[in-house]
Amino acid sequence: MTERALSFDAVAEQYDTARPGYPPALFDTIETLTGRPLRGSRVVDVGAGTGIATRLLRERGADVVAVEPGPGMAARLRLSAPDVPLVRGFGDALPLADAAADLVTYAQAWHWTDPARSLPEAMRVLRPGGALALWWNVSDRAVPWIAEQEARLREDAGGPAHGAHGTGTRDRHLPTDPRTVERRIPWSRRVPLDTHLDNLGSHSVFRVLGDRATTAFLTRERAELLRLFPDGTVEESYVVELTLTYRPTGPSTP
Ligand SMILES: C[S@@+](CC[C@H](N)C(=O)[O-])C[C@H]1O[C@@H](n2cnc3c(N)ncnc32)[C@H](O)[C@@H]1O
């Protein structure tokens, strides 16, 4: 798992430029659910990668610390968000003090952790009453071309196209606290075909497939998508799947 979890390092620049961000509605929803503005909040963004979510949290005025294990991803984050403190480490053993954060976030990264460890670690680092927010950009399979692309990828990957269109609910190992809430936030972006293919190719499933199979797949996808989007602009549709839970305010933590 660790090797694949850190496979993004090989494609850090491509990841940073081609992966989608997250819509303002996601951050509005987190503020509404927690009843607290991000501005001035102490946020720990775990599995921060190249800083896609970190930068957006920072733009909302949060006081963010990024945690990232991968050297390539961390190097890119240092360039893209030089003023954000960055700690090298894993969510399973956070190198941070107890009760140091109002909010711990995992943007597309929770599924790489061992939740038996990462959940108590997040609770330890949160102040009592603080919130843990996990989210994923999941491709909207209700859109026919996205469902068809996933079917082609499944065929090539010889099994579940894990990760290429978002991991969805099945891999999450979610917190079971009764106050846990889930929200689905649809959004879309229009990008050049090259950006879409770079985005697709930055997923970990392609590190497993290898260069030759990846090139063959992406070449076929280009031809397929040009038929659908002859002007070369692809509309990617997503649903952000958000799960938010809290550290209890009582003396014990789960
Ligand atoms: C799909 S990327 C998400 C990056 C970023 N949060 C974003 O929204 O683009 C997953 C990140 O999790 C990191 N990662 C892998 N295993 C991890 C672990 N056990 N704890 C924390 N981060 C981990 C990877 O190095 C990678 O940067």
The ligand as a Tripos MOL2 file, in Angstrom:
@<TRIPOS>MOLECULE
LIG
   27    29     1     0     0
SMALL
NO_CHARGES

@<TRIPOS>ATOM
      1 C1         -4.4840   11.8630   -4.0460 C.3       1 LIG1
      2 S1         -3.2300   12.7870   -3.2090 S.3       1 LIG1
      3 C2         -4.1480   14.1590   -2.4980 C.3       1 LIG1
      4 C3         -3.3160   15.4290   -2.3980 C.3       1 LIG1
      5 C4         -4.0640   16.6900   -1.9630 C.3       1 LIG1
      6 N1         -4.6770   16.5530   -0.6600 N.3       1 LIG1
      7 C5         -5.1030   17.1290   -2.9870 C.2       1 LIG1
      8 O1         -6.2360   17.4090   -2.6090 O.co2     1 LIG1
      9 O2         -4.7600   17.1980   -4.1660 O.co2     1 LIG1
     10 C6         -2.9290   11.7610   -1.8090 C.3       1 LIG1
     11 C7         -1.7560   12.2520   -0.9620 C.3       1 LIG1
     12 O3         -1.7060   11.4810    0.2480 O.3       1 LIG1
     13 C8         -0.3580   11.2060    0.5560 C.3       1 LIG1
     14 N2         -0.3340   10.0380    1.4390 N.ar      1 LIG1
     15 C9         -0.1450    8.7480    1.1170 C.ar      1 LIG1
     16 N3         -0.2010    7.9760    2.2170 N.ar      1 LIG1
     17 C10        -0.4530    8.8150    3.2630 C.ar      1 LIG1
     18 C11        -0.6220    8.6160    4.6710 C.ar      1 LIG1
     19 N4         -0.5820    7.4140    5.2160 N.pl3     1 LIG1
     20 N5         -0.8290    9.7120    5.4380 N.ar      1 LIG1
     21 C12        -0.9110   10.9330    4.8930 C.ar      1 LIG1
     22 N6         -0.7700   11.1730    3.5600 N.ar      1 LIG1
     23 C13        -0.5410   10.1240    2.7640 C.ar      1 LIG1
     24 C14         0.3100   11.0130   -0.7980 C.3       1 LIG1
     25 O4          1.7170   11.2060   -0.7250 O.3       1 LIG1
     26 C15        -0.3960   12.0670   -1.6360 C.3       1 LIG1
     27 O5          0.2860   13.2890   -1.6370 O.3       1 LIG1
@<TRIPOS>BOND
     1     1     2 1
     2     2     3 1
     3     2    10 1
     4     3     4 1
     5     4     5 1
     6     5     6 1
     7     5     7 1
     8     7     8 2
     9     7     9 1
    10    10    11 1
    11    11    12 1
    12    11    26 1
    13    12    13 1
    14    13    14 1
    15    13    24 1
    16    14    15 ar
    17    14    23 ar
    18    15    16 ar
    19    16    17 ar
    20    17    18 ar
    21    17    23 ar
    22    18    19 1
    23    18    20 ar
    24    20    21 ar
    25    21    22 ar
    26    22    23 ar
    27    24    25 1
    28    24    26 1
    29    26    27 1
@<TRIPOS>SUBSTRUCTURE
     1 LIG1         1 GROUP 0 **** ****
